[in-house]
Amino acid sequence: MTSVVAKDTYFAKEFRERFGDANDAIGKCRQEAIEYFTETGLPTLRQEDWKYTNIAPIANVDWRVGKQTSEDVGNVLELVREFNFERNGFTALNQAFAAYRVIRIPKETSVETPFIIEHAAADGEAIFPHTIIVAEAGSRATVVEVFASEAAGFTNSATQIFVEDNASLTHYRVQKDAADAFNYGVTEVTVGRAARYDATSINLGGAITRHDIEVDLTAEGGETAVDGLYMLSGSQHHDTHSIIDHKVPNCTSHQSYKGVLNDTSRGVFNGKVFVREGAHGTDAQQSNKNLLLSNDARVDTKPQLEIFNEDVKCAHGATVGQLEEEELFYLLTRGLPESLARNLLTYGFAEEIINKITIPEIKAELDAAVLNRLDAKI
């Protein structure tokens, strides 16, 4: 696959028609991004971070840019500028065509009702939602992002999250696109002093999907839990790349990702934890466990720790395997049919992550989706 570099590409033409005359601050941000895209194009297999994920089926489609409403983000311009649109060609396209939405949780406010954000691309359509979430000092809230395209659309999303001092934000990301849809998303998070960011990402749908998440712990006492589940079948492909960066002392990060893969599906997990020089007192735990239900399913997993300090407590690990024969045998001796016994064990493996979701309606829907995937009733 070759990069898209020509300035007369569809996206460049579409950009000129939509934003070519924009000369305000946001317009200039868009212009910088489209220029970066036309110079570098989309990622290829030759790039280390993309060597397991071939996005040619996305790049080879003449996408129609969907019509989206964008909020005025002039008052958070400095936050827009913090977005790393040079991460790759997808992030550059998002910045260029971004449909902005801003959620601000006021200082010392506890919001009981979750903020629910839904994204869906129509057949042949590409959409570029860009959400900025600011949890001001001492606030508490829950945000749910739902990706539910019903056809072969392409969602290219970005979410910037700022958790200020003593604030707590719970973030659920549920991707349940149609089986022939495509989805790329990036989440960038900054965690302040004694603040907490708790994330759970569930990936069920899509033909080719990828989620990049980067969490920066920037002040002492910050905590983050970054967990996820990818449940794949058929020829689905899902890729998770995560970075958790301990930049200061006395912060905690726990990460647990699980994969359930069937048929000829493929999963990728690449998790990096950095402990910077001077970040003493760090507690960083990382785990990736994968359950293969088919001999043809495949997962590439690479948990990594880069530690530049001795006074830390860090651990990481990864497993790839099939159902435990001893556990299966135990259920069979209790009179359960083998198919039900296998489904029970698989359900229990996945449910550990789903149980993190505390919104009953969403959890029930995910339970049903998992059971449907297993073709079982428990």
Contacts in CASP RR format, 6 or more apart in sequence:
PFRMAT RR
TARGET T0000
AUTHOR 0000-0000-0000
METHOD contacts of the structure
MODEL  1
MTSVVAKDTYFAKEFRERFGDANDAIGKCRQEAIEYFTETGLPTLRQEDW
KYTNIAPIANVDWRVGKQTSEDVGNVLELVREFNFERNGFTALNQAFAAY
RVIRIPKETSVETPFIIEHAAADGEAIFPHTIIVAEAGSRATVVEVFASE
AAGFTNSATQIFVEDNASLTHYRVQKDAADAFNYGVTEVTVGRAARYDAT
SINLGGAITRHDIEVDLTAEGGETAVDGLYMLSGSQHHDTHSIIDHKVPN
CTSHQSYKGVLNDTSRGVFNGKVFVREGAHGTDAQQSNKNLLLSNDARVD
TKPQLEIFNEDVKCAHGATVGQLEEEELFYLLTRGLPESLARNLLTYGFA
EEIINKITIPEIKAELDAAVLNRLDAKI
1 44 0 8 1.000
1 45 0 8 1.000
1 54 0 8 1.000
1 55 0 8 1.000
1 56 0 8 1.000
1 59 0 8 1.000
2 44 0 8 1.000
3 40 0 8 1.000
3 41 0 8 1.000
3 42 0 8 1.000
3 44 0 8 1.000
4 11 0 8 1.000
4 37 0 8 1.000
4 38 0 8 1.000
4 41 0 8 1.000
4 42 0 8 1.000
4 59 0 8 1.000
5 38 0 8 1.000
5 39 0 8 1.000
5 40 0 8 1.000
5 41 0 8 1.000
6 12 0 8 1.000
6 38 0 8 1.000
7 38 0 8 1.000
9 38 0 8 1.000
10 62 0 8 1.000
10 63 0 8 1.000
11 34 0 8 1.000
11 37 0 8 1.000
11 65 0 8 1.000
11 93 0 8 1.000
11 96 0 8 1.000
11 97 0 8 1.000
12 34 0 8 1.000
12 37 0 8 1.000
12 38 0 8 1.000
14 65 0 8 1.000
14 97 0 8 1.000
15 30 0 8 1.000
15 34 0 8 1.000
15 96 0 8 1.000
15 97 0 8 1.000
18 65 0 8 1.000
18 97 0 8 1.000
19 27 0 8 1.000
19 30 0 8 1.000
19 31 0 8 1.000
19 34 0 8 1.000
19 96 0 8 1.000
20 31 0 8 1.000
22 28 0 8 1.000
22 30 0 8 1.000
22 31 0 8 1.000
25 74 0 8 1.000
25 77 0 8 1.000
26 73 0 8 1.000
26 74 0 8 1.000
26 77 0 8 1.000
26 80 0 8 1.000
29 80 0 8 1.000
29 81 0 8 1.000
29 95 0 8 1.000
30 95 0 8 1.000
30 96 0 8 1.000
30 97 0 8 1.000
30 98 0 8 1.000
31 96 0 8 1.000
32 85 0 8 1.000
32 95 0 8 1.000
33 85 0 8 1.000
33 92 0 8 1.000
33 93 0 8 1.000
33 94 0 8 1.000
33 95 0 8 1.000
33 96 0 8 1.000
34 92 0 8 1.000
34 93 0 8 1.000
34 96 0 8 1.000
36 85 0 8 1.000
36 86 0 8 1.000
36 89 0 8 1.000
36 92 0 8 1.000
37 89 0 8 1.000
37 92 0 8 1.000
37 93 0 8 1.000
37 96 0 8 1.000
40 88 0 8 1.000
40 89 0 8 1.000
40 92 0 8 1.000
41 89 0 8 1.000
41 92 0 8 1.000
42 55 0 8 1.000
42 58 0 8 1.000
42 59 0 8 1.000
42 88 0 8 1.000
42 89 0 8 1.000
42 90 0 8 1.000
43 49 0 8 1.000
43 50 0 8 1.000
43 53 0 8 1.000
43 55 0 8 1.000
43 88 0 8 1.000
43 89 0 8 1.000
43 90 0 8 1.000
44 50 0 8 1.000
45 51 0 8 1.000
45 53 0 8 1.000
45 54 0 8 1.000
49 88 0 8 1.000
49 241 0 8 1.000
49 270 0 8 1.000
50 88 0 8 1.000
52 239 0 8 1.000
52 266 0 8 1.000
52 267 0 8 1.000
52 268 0 8 1.000
52 300 0 8 1.000
53 208 0 8 1.000
53 210 0 8 1.000
53 237 0 8 1.000
53 239 0 8 1.000
53 268 0 8 1.000
54 208 0 8 1.000
55 208 0 8 1.000
57 182 0 8 1.000
57 207 0 8 1.000
57 208 0 8 1.000
58 154 0 8 1.000
58 182 0 8 1.000
58 184 0 8 1.000
58 208 0 8 1.000
61 124 0 8 1.000
61 154 0 8 1.000
63 124 0 8 1.000
63 125 0 8 1.000
63 126 0 8 1.000
63 153 0 8 1.000
63 154 0 8 1.000
64 124 0 8 1.000
64 125 0 8 1.000
64 126 0 8 1.000
65 97 0 8 1.000
65 125 0 8 1.000
65 126 0 8 1.000
65 127 0 8 1.000
65 128 0 8 1.000
66 121 0 8 1.000
66 122 0 8 1.000
66 125 0 8 1.000
66 126 0 8 1.000
66 127 0 8 1.000
68 99 0 8 1.000
68 127 0 8 1.000
68 128 0 8 1.000
68 129 0 8 1.000
69 99 0 8 1.000
70 98 0 8 1.000
70 99 0 8 1.000
70 100 0 8 1.000
70 101 0 8 1.000
71 100 0 8 1.000
71 101 0 8 1.000
71 102 0 8 1.000
73 79 0 8 1.000
73 80 0 8 1.000
73 100 0 8 1.000
73 102 0 8 1.000
73 132 0 8 1.000
74 80 0 8 1.000
76 102 0 8 1.000
76 132 0 8 1.000
76 134 0 8 1.000
79 132 0 8 1.000
79 134 0 8 1.000
79 160 0 8 1.000
79 162 0 8 1.000
80 100 0 8 1.000
80 132 0 8 1.000
82 160 0 8 1.000
82 188 0 8 1.000
83 91 0 8 1.000
83 95 0 8 1.000
83 130 0 8 1.000
83 158 0 8 1.000
83 160 0 8 1.000
83 188 0 8 1.000
84 91 0 8 1.000
84 188 0 8 1.000
85 91 0 8 1.000
85 92 0 8 1.000
85 94 0 8 1.000
85 95 0 8 1.000
86 92 0 8 1.000
87 186 0 8 1.000
87 212 0 8 1.000
90 156 0 8 1.000
90 184 0 8 1.000
90 185 0 8 1.000
90 186 0 8 1.000
91 158 0 8 1.000
91 186 0 8 1.000
93 128 0 8 1.000
93 156 0 8 1.000
94 128 0 8 1.000
94 130 0 8 1.000
94 156 0 8 1.000
94 157 0 8 1.000
94 158 0 8 1.000
94 186 0 8 1.000
95 130 0 8 1.000
95 158 0 8 1.000
96 128 0 8 1.000
97 128 0 8 1.000
98 128 0 8 1.000
98 129 0 8 1.000
98 130 0 8 1.000
98 158 0 8 1.000
99 127 0 8 1.000
99 128 0 8 1.000
99 129 0 8 1.000
99 130 0 8 1.000
100 130 0 8 1.000
100 131 0 8 1.000
100 132 0 8 1.000
101 117 0 8 1.000
101 129 0 8 1.000
101 130 0 8 1.000
101 131 0 8 1.000
101 132 0 8 1.000
102 131 0 8 1.000
102 132 0 8 1.000
102 133 0 8 1.000
102 134 0 8 1.000
103 115 0 8 1.000
103 117 0 8 1.000
103 131 0 8 1.000
103 132 0 8 1.000
103 133 0 8 1.000
103 134 0 8 1.000
103 143 0 8 1.000
104 133 0 8 1.000
104 134 0 8 1.000
104 136 0 8 1.000
105 111 0 8 1.000
105 133 0 8 1.000
105 134 0 8 1.000
105 135 0 8 1.000
105 136 0 8 1.000
105 139 0 8 1.000
105 140 0 8 1.000
105 141 0 8 1.000
105 167 0 8 1.000
105 169 0 8 1.000
106 136 0 8 1.000
106 139 0 8 1.000
107 136 0 8 1.000
107 137 0 8 1.000
107 138 0 8 1.000
107 139 0 8 1.000
108 136 0 8 1.000
108 137 0 8 1.000
108 138 0 8 1.000
108 139 0 8 1.000
109 136 0 8 1.000
109 138 0 8 1.000
109 139 0 8 1.000
109 140 0 8 1.000
109 141 0 8 1.000
110 139 0 8 1.000
110 140 0 8 1.000
110 141 0 8 1.000
111 139 0 8 1.000
111 140 0 8 1.000
111 141 0 8 1.000
111 142 0 8 1.000
114 141 0 8 1.000
114 142 0 8 1.000
114 143 0 8 1.000
114 144 0 8 1.000
114 359 0 8 1.000
115 141 0 8 1.000
115 142 0 8 1.000
115 143 0 8 1.000
115 144 0 8 1.000
116 144 0 8 1.000
116 146 0 8 1.000
117 129 0 8 1.000
117 131 0 8 1.000
117 143 0 8 1.000
117 144 0 8 1.000
117 145 0 8 1.000
117 146 0 8 1.000
118 146 0 8 1.000
118 148 0 8 1.000
119 127 0 8 1.000
119 129 0 8 1.000
119 145 0 8 1.000
119 146 0 8 1.000
119 147 0 8 1.000
119 148 0 8 1.000
119 149 0 8 1.000
119 155 0 8 1.000
119 157 0 8 1.000
120 147 0 8 1.000
120 148 0 8 1.000
120 149 0 8 1.000
120 150 0 8 1.000
120 155 0 8 1.000
121 127 0 8 1.000
121 149 0 8 1.000
121 151 0 8 1.000
121 153 0 8 1.000
121 154 0 8 1.000
121 155 0 8 1.000
121 181 0 8 1.000
122 149 0 8 1.000
122 151 0 8 1.000
122 153 0 8 1.000
123 151 0 8 1.000
123 152 0 8 1.000
123 153 0 8 1.000
124 151 0 8 1.000
124 152 0 8 1.000
124 153 0 8 1.000
124 154 0 8 1.000
125 153 0 8 1.000
125 154 0 8 1.000
126 153 0 8 1.000
126 154 0 8 1.000
126 155 0 8 1.000
126 156 0 8 1.000
127 154 0 8 1.000
127 155 0 8 1.000
127 156 0 8 1.000
128 156 0 8 1.000
128 157 0 8 1.000
128 158 0 8 1.000
129 155 0 8 1.000
129 157 0 8 1.000
129 158 0 8 1.000
130 157 0 8 1.000
130 158 0 8 1.000
130 159 0 8 1.000
130 160 0 8 1.000
131 145 0 8 1.000
131 157 0 8 1.000
131 158 0 8 1.000
131 159 0 8 1.000
131 160 0 8 1.000
132 159 0 8 1.000
132 160 0 8 1.000
132 162 0 8 1.000
133 143 0 8 1.000
133 159 0 8 1.000
133 160 0 8 1.000
133 161 0 8 1.000
133 162 0 8 1.000
133 169 0 8 1.000
133 171 0 8 1.000
134 162 0 8 1.000
134 164 0 8 1.000
135 141 0 8 1.000
135 161 0 8 1.000
135 162 0 8 1.000
135 163 0 8 1.000
135 164 0 8 1.000
135 167 0 8 1.000
135 168 0 8 1.000
135 169 0 8 1.000
135 195 0 8 1.000
136 164 0 8 1.000
136 167 0 8 1.000
137 164 0 8 1.000
137 165 0 8 1.000
137 166 0 8 1.000
137 167 0 8 1.000
138 164 0 8 1.000
138 165 0 8 1.000
138 166 0 8 1.000
138 167 0 8 1.000
138 168 0 8 1.000
139 164 0 8 1.000
139 167 0 8 1.000
139 168 0 8 1.000
140 167 0 8 1.000
140 168 0 8 1.000
140 169 0 8 1.000
141 168 0 8 1.000
141 169 0 8 1.000
141 170 0 8 1.000
142 169 0 8 1.000
142 170 0 8 1.000
142 171 0 8 1.000
142 172 0 8 1.000
142 358 0 8 1.000
142 359 0 8 1.000
143 169 0 8 1.000
143 170 0 8 1.000
143 171 0 8 1.000
143 172 0 8 1.000
144 171 0 8 1.000
144 172 0 8 1.000
144 173 0 8 1.000
144 174 0 8 1.000
144 359 0 8 1.000
144 362 0 8 1.000
145 157 0 8 1.000
145 159 0 8 1.000
145 171 0 8 1.000
145 172 0 8 1.000
145 173 0 8 1.000
145 174 0 8 1.000
146 174 0 8 1.000
146 176 0 8 1.000
147 155 0 8 1.000
147 157 0 8 1.000
147 173 0 8 1.000
147 174 0 8 1.000
147 175 0 8 1.000
147 176 0 8 1.000
147 177 0 8 1.000
147 183 0 8 1.000
148 176 0 8 1.000
148 177 0 8 1.000
149 155 0 8 1.000
149 177 0 8 1.000
149 178 0 8 1.000
149 181 0 8 1.000
149 183 0 8 1.000
150 178 0 8 1.000
151 178 0 8 1.000
151 180 0 8 1.000
151 181 0 8 1.000
152 178 0 8 1.000
152 180 0 8 1.000
152 181 0 8 1.000
152 182 0 8 1.000
152 207 0 8 1.000
153 177 0 8 1.000
153 178 0 8 1.000
153 181 0 8 1.000
153 182 0 8 1.000
154 181 0 8 1.000
154 182 0 8 1.000
154 183 0 8 1.000
154 184 0 8 1.000
155 177 0 8 1.000
155 181 0 8 1.000
155 182 0 8 1.000
155 183 0 8 1.000
155 184 0 8 1.000
155 185 0 8 1.000
156 184 0 8 1.000
156 185 0 8 1.000
157 183 0 8 1.000
157 184 0 8 1.000
157 185 0 8 1.000
157 186 0 8 1.000
158 185 0 8 1.000
158 186 0 8 1.000
158 187 0 8 1.000
158 188 0 8 1.000
159 185 0 8 1.000
159 186 0 8 1.000
159 187 0 8 1.000
159 188 0 8 1.000
160 188 0 8 1.000
160 189 0 8 1.000
161 169 0 8 1.000
161 171 0 8 1.000
161 187 0 8 1.000
161 188 0 8 1.000
161 189 0 8 1.000
161 190 0 8 1.000
161 197 0 8 1.000
162 189 0 8 1.000
162 190 0 8 1.000
163 169 0 8 1.000
163 189 0 8 1.000
163 190 0 8 1.000
163 191 0 8 1.000
163 192 0 8 1.000
163 195 0 8 1.000
163 196 0 8 1.000
163 197 0 8 1.000
164 192 0 8 1.000
164 195 0 8 1.000
165 192 0 8 1.000
165 193 0 8 1.000
165 194 0 8 1.000
165 195 0 8 1.000
165 219 0 8 1.000
166 193 0 8 1.000
166 194 0 8 1.000
166 195 0 8 1.000
167 192 0 8 1.000
167 195 0 8 1.000
167 196 0 8 1.000
168 195 0 8 1.000
168 196 0 8 1.000
168 197 0 8 1.000
168 198 0 8 1.000
169 196 0 8 1.000
169 197 0 8 1.000
169 198 0 8 1.000
170 198 0 8 1.000
170 199 0 8 1.000
170 358 0 8 1.000
171 187 0 8 1.000
171 197 0 8 1.000
171 198 0 8 1.000
171 199 0 8 1.000
171 200 0 8 1.000
172 199 0 8 1.000
172 200 0 8 1.000
172 201 0 8 1.000
172 202 0 8 1.000
172 357 0 8 1.000
172 359 0 8 1.000
172 362 0 8 1.000
173 187 0 8 1.000
173 199 0 8 1.000
173 200 0 8 1.000
173 201 0 8 1.000
173 202 0 8 1.000
173 211 0 8 1.000
174 202 0 8 1.000
174 204 0 8 1.000
174 362 0 8 1.000
174 366 0 8 1.000
175 183 0 8 1.000
175 201 0 8 1.000
175 202 0 8 1.000
175 203 0 8 1.000
175 204 0 8 1.000
175 205 0 8 1.000
175 206 0 8 1.000
175 209 0 8 1.000
175 211 0 8 1.000
176 202 0 8 1.000
176 204 0 8 1.000
176 205 0 8 1.000
176 369 0 8 1.000
177 183 0 8 1.000
177 205 0 8 1.000
177 206 0 8 1.000
177 209 0 8 1.000
178 205 0 8 1.000
178 206 0 8 1.000
179 205 0 8 1.000
179 206 0 8 1.000
179 207 0 8 1.000
179 236 0 8 1.000
180 206 0 8 1.000
180 207 0 8 1.000
181 205 0 8 1.000
181 206 0 8 1.000
181 207 0 8 1.000
182 206 0 8 1.000
182 207 0 8 1.000
182 208 0 8 1.000
182 209 0 8 1.000
183 205 0 8 1.000
183 206 0 8 1.000
183 208 0 8 1.000
183 209 0 8 1.000
183 210 0 8 1.000
184 209 0 8 1.000
184 210 0 8 1.000
184 211 0 8 1.000
185 210 0 8 1.000
185 211 0 8 1.000
185 212 0 8 1.000
186 211 0 8 1.000
186 212 0 8 1.000
186 213 0 8 1.000
186 214 0 8 1.000
187 199 0 8 1.000
187 211 0 8 1.000
187 212 0 8 1.000
187 213 0 8 1.000
187 214 0 8 1.000
188 213 0 8 1.000
188 214 0 8 1.000
189 197 0 8 1.000
189 199 0 8 1.000
189 213 0 8 1.000
189 214 0 8 1.000
189 215 0 8 1.000
189 216 0 8 1.000
189 224 0 8 1.000
190 216 0 8 1.000
190 218 0 8 1.000
191 197 0 8 1.000
191 215 0 8 1.000
191 216 0 8 1.000
191 217 0 8 1.000
191 218 0 8 1.000
191 219 0 8 1.000
191 222 0 8 1.000
191 223 0 8 1.000
191 224 0 8 1.000
191 251 0 8 1.000
192 217 0 8 1.000
192 218 0 8 1.000
192 219 0 8 1.000
192 222 0 8 1.000
193 219 0 8 1.000
193 220 0 8 1.000
193 221 0 8 1.000
193 222 0 8 1.000
194 219 0 8 1.000
194 220 0 8 1.000
194 221 0 8 1.000
194 222 0 8 1.000
195 219 0 8 1.000
195 221 0 8 1.000
195 222 0 8 1.000
195 223 0 8 1.000
196 222 0 8 1.000
196 223 0 8 1.000
196 224 0 8 1.000
197 215 0 8 1.000
197 223 0 8 1.000
197 224 0 8 1.000
197 225 0 8 1.000
197 226 0 8 1.000
198 224 0 8 1.000
198 225 0 8 1.000
198 356 0 8 1.000
199 213 0 8 1.000
199 215 0 8 1.000
199 224 0 8 1.000
199 225 0 8 1.000
199 226 0 8 1.000
199 227 0 8 1.000
200 227 0 8 1.000
200 228 0 8 1.000
200 353 0 8 1.000
200 356 0 8 1.000
200 357 0 8 1.000
201 211 0 8 1.000
201 213 0 8 1.000
201 227 0 8 1.000
201 228 0 8 1.000
201 229 0 8 1.000
201 240 0 8 1.000
202 228 0 8 1.000
202 229 0 8 1.000
202 353 0 8 1.000
202 354 0 8 1.000
202 357 0 8 1.000
202 366 0 8 1.000
203 209 0 8 1.000
203 211 0 8 1.000
203 228 0 8 1.000
203 229 0 8 1.000
203 230 0 8 1.000
203 231 0 8 1.000
203 238 0 8 1.000
203 240 0 8 1.000
204 230 0 8 1.000
204 231 0 8 1.000
204 366 0 8 1.000
204 369 0 8 1.000
204 373 0 8 1.000
205 236 0 8 1.000
206 236 0 8 1.000
207 235 0 8 1.000
207 236 0 8 1.000
207 237 0 8 1.000
208 236 0 8 1.000
208 237 0 8 1.000
209 236 0 8 1.000
209 237 0 8 1.000
209 238 0 8 1.000
209 239 0 8 1.000
210 238 0 8 1.000
210 239 0 8 1.000
210 240 0 8 1.000
210 241 0 8 1.000
211 239 0 8 1.000
211 240 0 8 1.000
211 241 0 8 1.000
212 240 0 8 1.000
212 241 0 8 1.000
212 242 0 8 1.000
213 226 0 8 1.000
213 240 0 8 1.000
213 241 0 8 1.000
213 242 0 8 1.000
213 243 0 8 1.000
214 242 0 8 1.000
214 243 0 8 1.000
214 244 0 8 1.000
214 245 0 8 1.000
215 224 0 8 1.000
215 226 0 8 1.000
215 242 0 8 1.000
215 243 0 8 1.000
215 244 0 8 1.000
215 245 0 8 1.000
215 253 0 8 1.000
216 245 0 8 1.000
216 247 0 8 1.000
217 224 0 8 1.000
217 244 0 8 1.000
217 245 0 8 1.000
217 246 0 8 1.000
217 247 0 8 1.000
217 248 0 8 1.000
217 251 0 8 1.000
217 253 0 8 1.000
218 247 0 8 1.000
218 248 0 8 1.000
219 248 0 8 1.000
220 248 0 8 1.000
220 249 0 8 1.000
220 250 0 8 1.000
220 251 0 8 1.000
221 250 0 8 1.000
221 251 0 8 1.000
221 252 0 8 1.000
222 250 0 8 1.000
222 251 0 8 1.000
222 252 0 8 1.000
223 251 0 8 1.000
223 252 0 8 1.000
223 253 0 8 1.000
224 244 0 8 1.000
224 251 0 8 1.000
224 252 0 8 1.000
224 253 0 8 1.000
224 254 0 8 1.000
225 253 0 8 1.000
225 254 0 8 1.000
225 255 0 8 1.000
226 242 0 8 1.000
226 244 0 8 1.000
226 253 0 8 1.000
226 254 0 8 1.000
226 255 0 8 1.000
227 254 0 8 1.000
227 255 0 8 1.000
227 256 0 8 1.000
227 257 0 8 1.000
227 353 0 8 1.000
227 356 0 8 1.000
228 240 0 8 1.000
228 256 0 8 1.000
228 257 0 8 1.000
228 258 0 8 1.000
228 353 0 8 1.000
229 257 0 8 1.000
229 258 0 8 1.000
229 259 0 8 1.000
229 260 0 8 1.000
229 350 0 8 1.000
229 353 0 8 1.000
229 354 0 8 1.000
230 238 0 8 1.000
230 240 0 8 1.000
230 257 0 8 1.000
230 258 0 8 1.000
230 259 0 8 1.000
230 260 0 8 1.000
230 261 0 8 1.000
230 267 0 8 1.000
231 259 0 8 1.000
231 260 0 8 1.000
231 350 0 8 1.000
231 370 0 8 1.000
231 373 0 8 1.000
232 238 0 8 1.000
232 259 0 8 1.000
232 260 0 8 1.000
232 261 0 8 1.000
232 262 0 8 1.000
232 265 0 8 1.000
232 266 0 8 1.000
232 267 0 8 1.000
232 297 0 8 1.000
233 261 0 8 1.000
233 262 0 8 1.000
233 263 0 8 1.000
233 265 0 8 1.000
233 373 0 8 1.000
234 262 0 8 1.000
234 263 0 8 1.000
234 264 0 8 1.000
234 265 0 8 1.000
235 263 0 8 1.000
235 264 0 8 1.000
235 265 0 8 1.000
236 265 0 8 1.000
236 266 0 8 1.000
237 265 0 8 1.000
237 266 0 8 1.000
237 267 0 8 1.000
237 268 0 8 1.000
238 265 0 8 1.000
238 266 0 8 1.000
238 267 0 8 1.000
238 268 0 8 1.000
239 267 0 8 1.000
239 268 0 8 1.000
239 269 0 8 1.000
239 270 0 8 1.000
240 257 0 8 1.000
240 268 0 8 1.000
240 269 0 8 1.000
240 270 0 8 1.000
240 271 0 8 1.000
241 268 0 8 1.000
241 270 0 8 1.000
241 271 0 8 1.000
242 255 0 8 1.000
242 257 0 8 1.000
242 270 0 8 1.000
242 271 0 8 1.000
242 272 0 8 1.000
243 271 0 8 1.000
243 272 0 8 1.000
243 273 0 8 1.000
243 274 0 8 1.000
244 253 0 8 1.000
244 255 0 8 1.000
244 271 0 8 1.000
244 272 0 8 1.000
244 273 0 8 1.000
244 274 0 8 1.000
244 284 0 8 1.000
244 286 0 8 1.000
245 273 0 8 1.000
245 274 0 8 1.000
245 276 0 8 1.000
246 253 0 8 1.000
246 273 0 8 1.000
246 274 0 8 1.000
246 275 0 8 1.000
246 276 0 8 1.000
246 279 0 8 1.000
246 282 0 8 1.000
246 284 0 8 1.000
247 274 0 8 1.000
247 276 0 8 1.000
247 279 0 8 1.000
248 276 0 8 1.000
248 278 0 8 1.000
248 279 0 8 1.000
249 278 0 8 1.000
249 279 0 8 1.000
249 280 0 8 1.000
249 281 0 8 1.000
249 282 0 8 1.000
250 280 0 8 1.000
250 281 0 8 1.000
250 282 0 8 1.000
251 279 0 8 1.000
251 281 0 8 1.000
251 282 0 8 1.000
251 283 0 8 1.000
252 282 0 8 1.000
252 283 0 8 1.000
252 284 0 8 1.000
253 273 0 8 1.000
253 283 0 8 1.000
253 284 0 8 1.000
253 285 0 8 1.000
253 286 0 8 1.000
254 284 0 8 1.000
254 285 0 8 1.000
254 286 0 8 1.000
255 271 0 8 1.000
255 273 0 8 1.000
255 285 0 8 1.000
255 286 0 8 1.000
255 287 0 8 1.000
256 287 0 8 1.000
256 288 0 8 1.000
256 289 0 8 1.000
256 352 0 8 1.000
256 353 0 8 1.000
257 269 0 8 1.000
257 287 0 8 1.000
257 288 0 8 1.000
257 289 0 8 1.000
258 288 0 8 1.000
258 289 0 8 1.000
258 290 0 8 1.000
258 291 0 8 1.000
258 349 0 8 1.000
258 350 0 8 1.000
258 352 0 8 1.000
258 353 0 8 1.000
259 267 0 8 1.000
259 289 0 8 1.000
259 290 0 8 1.000
259 291 0 8 1.000
259 299 0 8 1.000
259 350 0 8 1.000
260 290 0 8 1.000
260 291 0 8 1.000
260 293 0 8 1.000
260 346 0 8 1.000
260 349 0 8 1.000
260 350 0 8 1.000
261 267 0 8 1.000
261 290 0 8 1.000
261 291 0 8 1.000
261 292 0 8 1.000
261 293 0 8 1.000
261 294 0 8 1.000
261 297 0 8 1.000
261 298 0 8 1.000
261 299 0 8 1.000
262 293 0 8 1.000
262 294 0 8 1.000
262 297 0 8 1.000
263 294 0 8 1.000
263 296 0 8 1.000
263 297 0 8 1.000
264 294 0 8 1.000
264 296 0 8 1.000
264 297 0 8 1.000
265 294 0 8 1.000
265 297 0 8 1.000
265 298 0 8 1.000
266 297 0 8 1.000
266 298 0 8 1.000
266 299 0 8 1.000
266 300 0 8 1.000
267 290 0 8 1.000
267 298 0 8 1.000
267 299 0 8 1.000
267 300 0 8 1.000
268 299 0 8 1.000
268 300 0 8 1.000
268 301 0 8 1.000
269 288 0 8 1.000
269 290 0 8 1.000
269 299 0 8 1.000
269 300 0 8 1.000
269 301 0 8 1.000
269 302 0 8 1.000
269 303 0 8 1.000
269 318 0 8 1.000
270 301 0 8 1.000
270 302 0 8 1.000
270 304 0 8 1.000
271 286 0 8 1.000
271 288 0 8 1.000
271 302 0 8 1.000
271 303 0 8 1.000
271 304 0 8 1.000
272 304 0 8 1.000
272 305 0 8 1.000
272 306 0 8 1.000
273 284 0 8 1.000
273 286 0 8 1.000
273 304 0 8 1.000
273 305 0 8 1.000
273 306 0 8 1.000
273 314 0 8 1.000
273 316 0 8 1.000
274 306 0 8 1.000
274 308 0 8 1.000
275 282 0 8 1.000
275 284 0 8 1.000
275 305 0 8 1.000
275 306 0 8 1.000
275 307 0 8 1.000
275 308 0 8 1.000
275 309 0 8 1.000
275 312 0 8 1.000
275 314 0 8 1.000
276 308 0 8 1.000
276 309 0 8 1.000
277 308 0 8 1.000
277 309 0 8 1.000
278 308 0 8 1.000
278 309 0 8 1.000
279 308 0 8 1.000
279 309 0 8 1.000
279 312 0 8 1.000
280 309 0 8 1.000
280 310 0 8 1.000
280 311 0 8 1.000
280 312 0 8 1.000
281 309 0 8 1.000
281 311 0 8 1.000
281 312 0 8 1.000
281 313 0 8 1.000
282 309 0 8 1.000
282 312 0 8 1.000
282 313 0 8 1.000
282 314 0 8 1.000
283 312 0 8 1.000
283 313 0 8 1.000
283 314 0 8 1.000
284 305 0 8 1.000
284 312 0 8 1.000
284 313 0 8 1.000
284 314 0 8 1.000
284 315 0 8 1.000
285 314 0 8 1.000
285 315 0 8 1.000
285 316 0 8 1.000
286 303 0 8 1.000
286 305 0 8 1.000
286 315 0 8 1.000
286 316 0 8 1.000
286 317 0 8 1.000
287 303 0 8 1.000
287 316 0 8 1.000
287 317 0 8 1.000
287 318 0 8 1.000
288 301 0 8 1.000
288 303 0 8 1.000
288 317 0 8 1.000
288 318 0 8 1.000
288 319 0 8 1.000
289 318 0 8 1.000
289 319 0 8 1.000
289 349 0 8 1.000
290 299 0 8 1.000
290 301 0 8 1.000
290 318 0 8 1.000
290 319 0 8 1.000
290 320 0 8 1.000
290 321 0 8 1.000
291 321 0 8 1.000
291 322 0 8 1.000
291 323 0 8 1.000
291 346 0 8 1.000
291 349 0 8 1.000
292 298 0 8 1.000
292 299 0 8 1.000
292 320 0 8 1.000
292 321 0 8 1.000
292 322 0 8 1.000
293 322 0 8 1.000
293 323 0 8 1.000
293 342 0 8 1.000
293 346 0 8 1.000
299 320 0 8 1.000
301 318 0 8 1.000
301 320 0 8 1.000
302 318 0 8 1.000
303 316 0 8 1.000
303 317 0 8 1.000
303 318 0 8 1.000
304 316 0 8 1.000
305 314 0 8 1.000
305 316 0 8 1.000
307 314 0 8 1.000
323 342 0 8 1.000
323 345 0 8 1.000
323 346 0 8 1.000
324 345 0 8 1.000
327 345 0 8 1.000
328 338 0 8 1.000
328 341 0 8 1.000
328 342 0 8 1.000
328 345 0 8 1.000
331 341 0 8 1.000
331 344 0 8 1.000
331 345 0 8 1.000
332 338 0 8 1.000
332 341 0 8 1.000
336 344 0 8 1.000
339 376 0 8 1.000
340 376 0 8 1.000
340 378 0 8 1.000
343 374 0 8 1.000
343 375 0 8 1.000
343 376 0 8 1.000
343 378 0 8 1.000
344 378 0 8 1.000
346 374 0 8 1.000
347 370 0 8 1.000
347 371 0 8 1.000
347 374 0 8 1.000
347 376 0 8 1.000
347 378 0 8 1.000
350 370 0 8 1.000
351 367 0 8 1.000
351 370 0 8 1.000
354 363 0 8 1.000
354 366 0 8 1.000
354 367 0 8 1.000
354 370 0 8 1.000
355 363 0 8 1.000
357 363 0 8 1.000
357 366 0 8 1.000
371 377 0 8 1.000
371 378 0 8 1.000
END
